[in-house]
Amino acid sequence: MEPQNKHHFGTSNIPILAHHCCLISLFFFTIFTNTQALDYADALSKSLLYFEAQRSGRIPYNQRVAWRDHSGLTDGLEEGVDLVGGYYDAGDHVKFGLPMAFTITMLSWGAIEYRQQIEEAGELEHTLEAIKWGTDYFIKAHTSPNVLWAEVGDGDTDHYCWQRPEDMTTSRRAFKIDENHPGSDLAGETAAAMAAASIVFRKTNPHYSHLLLHHALELFEFGDKYRGNYDASVGVVKSYYASVSGYMDELLWAATWLYKATDNKEYLEYVISNAQNFGGTGWSISEFSWDVKYAGLQVMVSKFLSEEKHKKHRNVLEQYRSKAEYYICSCLNKNKDGDNLERTPAGLLYVRQWNNMQYVSTASFLLSIYSDFLRNTNQKLNCHGGTVDHEEILNFAKSQVDYILGSNPRNMSYLVGYGPNYPKRVHHRGASIVSYKKNKGFIGCTQGYDNWYGSQEPNPNVLVGALVGGPDGQDNFEDRRNNYMQTEACTYNTAPLVGVFAKLLHIENLKLVRDCDSLLVASFK
């Protein structure tokens, strides 16, 4: 059960009775203005529900997404290893290691930066559960120091069928990386996820935190020692999650997270000494995604500049920062011509037509983090197109989130289940077919295509909290199940939003209290 203090309005010296009257008036104000105001509390709690819909394995007793049931209970059996659990990444039933690990890294980063705000909203427990569902699986998948299971199922046979996960008849063959089949990018991202999660669980579950850190250290060592791209070792992933950026960004990213988790200078030295030859201070990139980690890494490393103990590395850290600022300025449209991210006519960041919203959610997260950094260090950002303060950066991040939630030409929320108007025909096997709980009759491999895929009807199950691929470069969106570029949702789309929703909710609550307090002070004069 959730704590009662779901919306925490801070404290005040105003007499308690007056404060209560104020809160009551705010309560009614919120109800009557809710048509215009965006409800970040609702968006936050719904975003966390999505991860429950994506669960593979044995569904727990406290599952809130009631239309899902157990699935993938024999995963790993052919290979003699227990690979039950983890997440389906999108609308199909393959468990892809790289995007799953990035999802957990981003959920963890959000929980580290905005833990207090998530807790104030009454959603910390659900956030920890979402992270742990992933890390429990990674512990299983890391069967020995130099072996990590990279994937369960394969995209080709999986995409041939349209079935509920509970009815799966497709191959559940598992694929691994090891000394002879390296995958430094996958090992690095999984190490980053486990290191970040170890920080999240440090106070509430120290034993588990220690276990995660142990796996993270081993995975980083494995990825660094046996170098190579995972898609060269696991060929079946090439058509789905090919490692275009290579593995150097993930090794730097993992080392940065391990430095944060351990405070061991060796990891910082790794990030400094490999800065140039691994591209950390060389690549100016306007994308942050499950594949390309440079911008996230550069933002993280920039924050080290505010600590006295990093003084001797100032020169290299400043180089990282200049690349981080290139990314931030390109989002804000303040770089030189041609070096900015495109935007739709209504102002949404636009990177590419396929699942564009993933880049919007990661950008919103990094902008929010960098805004905090500038505010906390009392600095401004100097872009080619002018100086920007922390408020302008945060306001732009908010504009992107608000677009997602319905402040757009279509008045459509791209977060499924939020608001009155959202995508009803999400490209998702489980959501598009009658729930297994309602009809346990077996639905065969192609039966789903025959009876459900082409239907014009809305999905029988609402995939609450899923961020879909979103509109095209002209703000157009077609709510069709077969329009998977726009209507498929992925775990790594929603994961960065959890922390940002919590931050925006916190700011709204503080604003309400300030407005309220000034009203009351005025009324006492």
C-alpha positions in Angstrom: 0.0 0.0 0.0 1.2 3.5 -0.8 2.1 6.0 2.0 -0.6 8.5 2.7 1.6 11.5 2.0 1.3 11.1 -1.8 1.5 14.8 -2.5 3.9 16.5 -0.2 3.4 20.3 0.0 6.3 21.2 2.2 6.0 23.1 5.5 5.2 26.6 6.5 5.0 28.8 9.6 1.5 29.8 8.8 -1.0 28.6 11.4 -2.1 25.0 10.8 -5.8 25.8 10.3 -5.0 28.5 7.8 -2.6 26.2 6.0 -5.4 23.5 5.8 -7.8 26.0 4.4 -5.2 26.9 1.9 -4.7 23.3 0.9 -8.4 22.8 0.6 -8.8 25.8 -1.7 -5.8 24.5 -3.7 -7.4 21.1 -3.9 -10.6 22.6 -5.5 -8.4 24.8 -7.6 -6.5 21.8 -8.9 -9.8 19.9 -9.7 -11.3 22.8 -11.6 -8.2 23.7 -13.5 -7.2 20.1 -14.2 -8.4 20.4 -17.8 -5.5 22.8 -18.5 -3.0 21.7 -15.9 -0.8 18.7 -16.5 -0.9 16.1 -13.7 2.7 15.0 -13.3 1.7 12.8 -10.3 -0.6 10.8 -12.5 2.0 10.6 -15.3 4.6 9.4 -12.8 2.5 6.6 -11.3 1.3 5.5 -14.7 4.9 5.4 -16.1 5.9 2.9 -13.4 2.9 0.7 -14.3 4.3 0.1 -17.8 7.2 -1.8 -16.5 4.9 -4.3 -14.8 3.2 -4.9 -18.2 6.6 -5.7 -19.7 7.5 -8.3 -17.1 8.7 -11.7 -18.3 8.7 -14.7 -15.9 6.6 -15.5 -12.9 4.3 -12.6 -12.2 4.3 -11.7 -8.4 1.3 -11.6 -6.1 1.5 -7.8 -5.9 1.3 -7.3 -9.7 -1.0 -4.3 -10.5 -1.3 -4.8 -14.2 -4.0 -7.5 -14.0 -4.2 -8.5 -17.6 -0.7 -10.1 -17.6 0.2 -13.6 -16.4 3.3 -15.9 -16.2 5.3 -16.2 -19.4 8.8 -17.4 -20.5 9.0 -19.9 -17.6 11.4 -22.2 -19.5 13.8 -19.5 -20.6 17.4 -20.8 -20.6 16.3 -24.4 -20.2 17.8 -25.6 -23.5 21.2 -24.2 -22.4 20.9 -25.5 -18.8 20.7 -22.1 -17.2 17.9 -20.2 -15.4 17.0 -17.1 -17.5 13.5 -16.7 -16.3 12.5 -13.1 -15.6 13.6 -9.7 -17.0 11.7 -7.5 -19.4 10.4 -7.7 -22.9 11.8 -4.5 -24.5 8.8 -3.5 -26.6 5.8 -5.1 -28.3 7.4 -8.5 -28.9 8.8 -11.2 -26.7 12.5 -11.2 -27.2 14.6 -10.3 -24.2 17.4 -8.1 -25.6 20.2 -7.5 -23.1 21.5 -4.1 -24.3 18.2 -2.0 -24.3 17.1 -3.8 -21.1 20.4 -2.8 -19.3 20.1 0.8 -20.6 16.5 0.9 -19.3 17.7 -0.1 -15.8 20.6 2.4 -15.9 18.2 5.2 -16.7 15.6 4.2 -14.0 18.5 4.0 -11.5 19.9 7.4 -12.5 16.5 8.9 -12.1 16.2 7.3 -8.7 19.6 8.6 -7.6 19.1 12.2 -8.8 15.4 12.5 -7.8 15.0 10.0 -5.0 13.5 12.5 -2.6 11.0 13.8 -5.2 9.9 10.2 -6.1 9.5 9.4 -2.5 7.4 12.5 -1.9 5.1 11.4 -4.7 4.7 8.0 -2.9 6.3 6.1 -5.8 9.7 5.1 -4.5 8.7 1.5 -3.7 7.4 1.0 -7.2 10.6 2.5 -8.7 12.8 0.2 -6.7 10.6 -2.8 -7.8 11.0 -1.8 -11.4 14.8 -1.6 -11.1 15.1 -4.8 -9.1 13.0 -6.8 -11.7 15.8 -6.0 -14.1 18.8 -6.4 -11.9 17.5 -9.8 -10.5 17.6 -11.0 -14.1 21.1 -9.6 -14.8 22.4 -11.5 -11.7 21.0 -14.7 -13.3 22.3 -13.9 -16.7 25.8 -13.3 -15.4 26.5 -17.0 -14.8 30.3 -16.7 -14.4 32.8 -13.8 -14.4 33.3 -13.9 -18.2 29.9 -15.2 -19.3 26.8 -13.0 -19.8 23.6 -14.2 -21.5 22.8 -11.5 -24.1 19.4 -12.5 -25.5 16.6 -14.9 -25.1 14.5 -15.7 -28.2 15.3 -14.3 -31.6 13.6 -11.5 -33.5 13.0 -13.4 -36.8 10.9 -16.2 -35.4 9.3 -14.0 -32.8 8.1 -11.5 -35.4 6.6 -14.3 -37.5 4.0 -14.8 -34.7 1.4 -12.5 -33.1 0.7 -14.1 -29.7 0.3 -13.2 -26.1 3.4 -13.8 -24.1 1.5 -16.4 -22.0 0.9 -18.5 -25.2 4.4 -18.2 -26.7 5.4 -21.0 -29.1 8.4 -19.3 -30.6 12.1 -20.3 -30.1 13.4 -19.3 -26.7 17.0 -20.1 -27.6 19.5 -18.1 -25.6 22.7 -16.4 -26.8 25.7 -15.4 -24.7 29.0 -13.5 -24.8 32.2 -14.9 -23.3 36.0 -14.7 -23.8 35.8 -16.2 -27.3 32.7 -14.2 -28.3 33.2 -10.7 -26.7 30.6 -8.0 -26.2 32.2 -5.1 -24.4 29.2 -2.8 -25.1 26.7 -5.2 -23.6 29.0 -6.1 -20.7 29.7 -2.4 -20.1 26.1 -1.3 -20.1 25.1 -4.2 -17.8 28.0 -3.2 -15.5 26.7 0.4 -15.6 23.1 -0.7 -14.8 24.3 -2.8 -11.8 26.7 -0.1 -10.5 23.9 2.5 -10.7 21.4 0.2 -9.1 23.9 -0.6 -6.3 23.9 3.1 -5.4 20.0 3.1 -5.4 19.8 0.1 -3.0 22.8 1.1 -0.7 20.7 2.3 2.2 17.6 0.2 1.9 19.1 -3.1 1.0 22.9 -3.1 1.6 23.4 -6.8 1.0 21.8 -6.6 -2.4 23.7 -3.4 -3.2 26.9 -5.2 -2.5 25.9 -8.1 -4.7 25.1 -5.8 -7.6 28.4 -4.0 -7.2 30.3 -7.4 -7.2 28.7 -8.3 -10.6 29.3 -4.8 -12.0 33.0 -5.0 -11.2 33.4 -8.4 -12.8 31.4 -7.4 -15.9 33.4 -4.3 -16.5 36.7 -6.2 -16.1 35.3 -8.8 -18.6 34.2 -6.2 -21.1 37.5 -4.3 -20.9 39.7 -7.3 -21.1 38.0 -9.1 -24.0 37.1 -6.3 -26.4 34.6 -6.4 -29.2 31.1 -5.5 -30.3 28.4 -7.8 -29.0 26.5 -7.9 -32.4 29.6 -9.5 -34.0 29.3 -12.3 -31.4 25.5 -12.5 -31.3 24.6 -12.2 -35.0 20.8 -12.5 -34.5 20.7 -9.1 -32.8 22.0 -7.2 -35.9 18.6 -6.4 -37.4 17.2 -5.2 -34.1 19.8 -3.7 -31.8 23.0 -3.4 -33.7 25.8 -1.6 -31.9 26.4 1.3 -34.3 28.4 3.4 -31.8 30.7 0.4 -30.9 31.8 -0.4 -27.4 34.1 2.5 -26.3 31.2 4.7 -25.1 29.9 1.9 -22.9 33.3 1.2 -21.4 33.7 4.9 -20.4 30.1 5.0 -19.2 30.6 1.8 -17.1 33.8 3.1 -15.6 32.1 6.4 -14.7 29.3 4.6 -12.9 31.7 2.4 -11.1 33.6 5.5 -9.9 30.3 6.9 -8.6 29.5 3.6 -6.9 33.0 2.9 -5.4 34.8 6.2 -5.2 37.8 4.2 -6.4 40.2 6.5 -8.3 41.2 3.8 -10.7 37.9 4.1 -12.5 38.2 7.9 -12.8 41.8 7.5 -14.1 40.3 5.1 -16.8 37.7 7.7 -17.8 40.5 10.4 -18.0 43.2 8.4 -19.7 40.9 6.9 -22.3 39.0 10.2 -22.9 40.6 11.0 -26.2 41.1 7.5 -27.8 37.7 6.3 -26.8 35.9 9.4 -28.1 34.7 10.7 -24.7 36.2 14.1 -25.4 36.3 13.7 -29.2 32.7 13.0 -30.2 30.2 15.8 -30.3 26.9 14.0 -30.5 23.3 15.2 -30.5 21.8 11.9 -29.4 21.6 9.9 -26.2 20.1 6.4 -26.5 20.4 2.7 -25.7 23.2 2.6 -28.3 25.0 5.9 -28.0 26.1 6.9 -24.5 28.5 9.7 -25.1 26.1 12.6 -24.2 25.0 11.0 -20.9 28.6 10.2 -20.1 29.7 13.7 -20.9 27.0 15.2 -18.7 27.9 12.9 -15.8 31.6 13.6 -16.0 31.0 17.4 -16.2 29.5 17.3 -12.8 32.9 16.1 -11.3 34.1 19.7 -12.0 32.2 21.0 -9.0 34.3 18.9 -6.6 37.6 20.0 -5.3 39.1 16.5 -5.3 39.0 16.4 -9.1 41.1 19.6 -9.6 44.1 17.9 -11.1 42.0 16.5 -13.9 40.4 19.8 -14.6 41.8 20.1 -18.2 40.2 16.8 -19.4 37.0 17.3 -17.4 36.6 20.6 -19.1 36.9 18.9 -22.5 34.2 16.5 -21.5 32.1 19.4 -20.4 32.5 21.2 -23.7 31.0 18.1 -25.4 28.2 17.9 -22.9 27.4 21.6 -23.6 27.4 20.9 -27.4 24.6 18.4 -26.7 22.7 20.8 -24.5 23.1 23.7 -26.9 22.0 21.6 -29.8 18.8 20.6 -28.0 18.2 24.3 -27.3 18.8 25.3 -30.9 21.8 27.5 -29.9 24.7 25.9 -31.7 26.0 27.1 -35.0 23.8 26.5 -38.0 23.6 22.8 -38.9 24.7 21.7 -35.4 21.3 21.8 -33.8 18.6 19.1 -33.4 15.7 19.4 -35.7 12.3 20.3 -34.3 8.8 19.7 -35.5 6.7 22.8 -36.3 5.2 22.5 -32.8 8.6 22.4 -31.2 9.2 18.7 -30.4 12.9 17.5 -30.8 13.1 15.4 -33.9 16.0 13.0 -34.4 14.6 10.3 -36.7 11.3 8.8 -37.8 11.6 5.5 -36.1 10.6 5.7 -32.4 11.6 9.4 -32.1 10.2 9.8 -28.6 13.1 7.8 -27.1 15.4 10.7 -28.0 12.9 13.2 -26.5 12.7 11.5 -23.2 16.5 11.0 -22.8 17.1 14.7 -23.8 14.5 15.9 -21.3 16.4 13.9 -18.6 19.8 15.2 -19.5 18.6 18.8 -19.8 17.0 18.5 -16.3 20.2 17.1 -14.8 22.3 19.8 -16.4 19.9 22.5 -15.3 20.4 21.2 -11.7 24.1 21.2 -12.1 24.2 24.9 -13.2 21.8 25.9 -10.5 23.7 24.1 -7.8 27.0 25.6 -8.9 25.6 29.1 -9.7 26.8 29.0 -13.3 25.3 29.7 -16.8 25.8 27.9 -20.1 27.5 29.7 -22.9 26.2 28.5 -26.3 27.2 29.9 -29.7 23.7 31.5 -29.9 24.0 33.2 -26.5 24.1 32.6 -22.7 21.4 30.4 -21.1 20.6 30.0 -17.4 19.4 26.9 -15.6 15.7 28.0 -15.7 15.7 28.3 -19.5 17.1 24.8 -19.8 14.6 23.3 -17.4 11.7 25.1 -19.1 12.7 23.6 -22.5 12.8 20.1 -20.9 9.4 20.8 -19.4 8.1 21.9 -22.9 9.1 18.5 -24.3 7.5 16.6 -21.4 4.3 18.7 -21.8 4.2 17.9 -25.5 4.4 14.2 -24.6 1.5 14.6 -22.2 -0.8 16.4 -24.6 0.3 20.0 -25.2 0.6 19.5 -28.9 -1.4 20.2 -32.0 -3.3 16.9 -31.8 -4.1 17.4 -28.0 -2.9 13.8 -27.8 -1.0 12.2 -24.9 1.8 10.0 -26.2 2.0 8.4 -22.8 -0.6 5.6 -23.1 -3.5 5.8 -20.6 -2.7 9.4 -19.5 -5.5 12.0 -20.2 -8.6 11.5 -22.3 -6.9 11.2 -25.7 -4.0 8.7 -26.2 -3.0 6.0 -28.7 -5.6 3.1 -28.5 -4.0 0.7 -31.0 -0.5 0.4 -29.6 1.7 -2.1 -31.5 2.0 -4.6 -28.7 1.1 -8.3 -28.9 -0.1 -8.8 -25.3 -2.1 -5.6 -25.2 -3.8 -6.1 -28.6 -5.2 -9.6 -27.8 -7.8 -10.5 -25.2 -6.2 -11.0 -21.8 -5.1 -14.6 -20.8 -6.9 -14.0 -17.5 -10.2 -13.5 -19.4 -9.7 -16.2 -22.0 -7.2 -19.0 -21.3 -8.0 -20.6 -24.7 -4.7 -21.0 -26.6 -4.0 -18.5 -29.4 -1.7 -19.9 -32.0 1.3 -18.3 -33.7 -0.6 -16.7 -36.7 -4.0 -16.7 -35.2 -3.2 -13.4 -33.6 -2.5 -11.9 -37.0 -5.8 -13.4 -38.3 -8.0 -12.2 -35.5 -6.4 -9.3 -33.7 -3.5 -7.6 -35.5 -5.5 -6.1 -38.4 -8.5 -5.1 -36.2 -9.6 -1.5 -36.3 -10.8 -1.9 -32.7 -8.9 -0.3 -29.8 -6.6 -2.8 -27.9 -8.6 -4.8 -25.3 -5.8 -4.1 -22.8 -4.5 -0.5 -22.1 -0.7 -0.5 -22.0 -0.7 2.2 -19.3 2.4 4.4 -18.9 4.0 3.3 -22.2 5.6 6.1 -24.2 5.0 5.3 -27.9 7.3 6.2 -30.8 5.3 9.4 -31.4 4.6 11.7 -34.3 6.6 12.4 -37.4 8.6 15.5 -38.2 5.4 17.4 -39.0 3.6 16.5 -35.8 1.4 13.9 -37.6 0.5 10.6 -35.9 -1.5 7.7 -37.2 -2.9 5.4 -34.5 -2.6 2.1 -36.4 -1.3 -1.1 -35.0 0.8 -1.8 -38.1 2.4 1.7 -37.9 5.1 0.4 -35.6 7.5 3.3 -36.2 5.0 5.5 -34.3 2.8 3.2 -32.2 5.3 0.8 -30.7 6.5 1.6 -27.2 9.8 0.6 -25.5 11.0 0.3 -22.0 13.9 2.7 -22.7 11.4 5.4 -23.9 9.6 5.6 -20.6 12.5 4.9 -18.2 14.1 8.5 -18.3 10.7 10.1 -17.7 10.3 8.6 -14.2 12.8 11.0 -12.6 11.7 14.0 -14.7 8.0 13.6 -13.9 9.0 13.5 -10.2 11.1 16.6 -10.5 8.3 18.5 -12.4 5.8 17.4 -9.8 8.0 18.6 -7.0 8.4 22.1 -8.6 4.6 22.3 -9.1 4.0 21.5 -5.5 6.5 24.1 -4.3 4.9 26.6 -6.5 1.4 25.8 -5.1 2.8 26.3 -1.6 4.4 29.6 -2.5 1.3 30.9 -4.1 -0.8 29.6 -1.2 1.5 31.2 1.4 1.5 34.6 -0.3 -2.3 34.4 -0.5 -2.5 33.7 3.2 0.1 36.4 4.1 -1.9 38.9 2.1 -5.1 37.9 3.8 -3.6 38.5 7.3 -2.5 42.0 6.4 
